[in-house]
Amino acid sequence: MENLDYTTTDLESPMADVKADICQLPFESNDFDVILCNHVLEHIPDDLKALKELFRVMKPGGMGIFQIPLDINRKNTFEDNSITDPKKRAKIFGQYDHVRIYGMDYFERLESCGFKVEKVDFTKTLSDAQITKYCLSKGELIPVVYKPL
């Protein structure tokens, strides 16, 4: 959109504006008003380090959506670094390159890094057609985070 200035970042994608490790971002502190981190953190071995970096580069008063595959029936996040075989990872974590399955404690992980967090079910306000269009799951909780002023 012409009225927005945005920067895409990815470690490997040739389409990204900036190639960077989410655990060591090459941006100034307090640089971004909005951060969309969509299905990234489940791939990152040290997700807390990545979250602290996202907090660092977000402006005070900024907001973000840090969406991950969330198992709402699981109280605690499950991770086991000893599982390295891609087939075992796919079976246990749902995808060969995932390193954890997030449980409902994900929101507390976000808060532990300094974010104010809202659990938002946007599907309550959308039609079935919109839910399909936006590739959401009915009842999906979207983590909306804010960096306090």
Secondary structure, 3 states (H helix, E strand, C coil): CCCCCCCCEECCCCCCCEECECCECCCCCCCEEEEEEECCHHHCCCHHHHHHHHHHHEEEEEEEEEECCECCCCCCCEECCCCCCHHHHHHHHCCCCCCEEECCCHHHHHHHCCCEEEEECHHHHCCHHHHHHCCCCCCCCEEEEECCC
